[in-house]
Amino acid sequence: MKLHAYLSLSRHGIYYFRWPLPDTRPKPHTRPCTTRRTLRVSLRTRRPKEAGTLARRLAVCGDTITKHIEASGMNHGELRTQVYKYFAVVLDKAKTRKYKGRKPTAKAKSVDVIALASEGIGATEISRRLGIGRASVYRILSARQ
């Protein structure tokens, strides 16, 4: 499996997001930077698809941060802690926002299905009137019996 450039896999199977921090030193610098140039954040997952999704979300946030950093004037240590905290907040929000599926519309209309069926209306007409599938009408009616 091909990993994205910003994803790394630990020896324990946990995915990590690596983000290069911008250079905040004054421009005419001649010595190389001795501090760590990348930020490494655990995605707390072993699933590659979930790791890719979370890493893409953090990469978009990182791009946004990078655009605003030049005006901030922070030193490297402050920048590192602020970006790490921001990534942790975004990661927590992304992990709690899971898709829980859509609401079951046919089950919500089961009372209407039973009422229309007791009037002698057929399954096809009931499904048209209520906007649900004909198979759902049959399923509701068979569960009633």
Residue pairs with C-beta under 8 A, 6 or more apart in sequence:
1 48
3 9
4 52
4 55
4 56
6 17
6 18
6 19
6 55
6 58
6 59
7 15
7 16
7 17
7 18
7 51
7 52
7 55
8 15
8 16
8 18
8 40
9 15
9 16
10 16
13 46
14 42
14 43
14 44
14 45
14 46
15 42
15 43
15 45
15 46
15 48
15 51
15 55
16 40
16 41
16 42
16 43
17 40
17 41
17 42
17 43
17 54
17 55
17 58
17 59
17 87
18 38
18 39
18 40
19 38
19 39
19 41
19 58
19 59
19 62
19 83
19 87
20 37
20 38
20 39
21 36
21 37
21 38
21 39
21 76
21 79
21 80
21 83
22 66
22 69
22 70
22 79
23 29
23 33
23 37
24 69
24 74
24 75
24 76
24 79
25 33
25 76
33 76
35 76
35 77
35 80
36 80
39 80
39 83
39 84
39 87
41 58
41 84
41 87
41 88
41 91
43 50
43 51
43 54
43 55
43 91
44 91
44 95
45 51
45 54
53 94
54 91
54 94
54 95
57 90
57 94
58 87
58 90
58 91
61 86
61 87
61 90
62 83
62 87
65 83
65 86
69 79
72 79
74 82
105 131
105 132
106 113
106 132
106 133
106 136
106 137
106 139
106 140
107 140
109 130
109 132
110 140
112 130
113 126
113 130
113 132
113 136
113 137
113 140
113 141
114 140
114 141
114 144
116 125
116 126
116 129
116 130
117 123
117 126
117 137
117 141
121 129
123 134
123 137
123 138
123 141
124 134
126 137
127 133
127 134
127 136
127 137
130 137
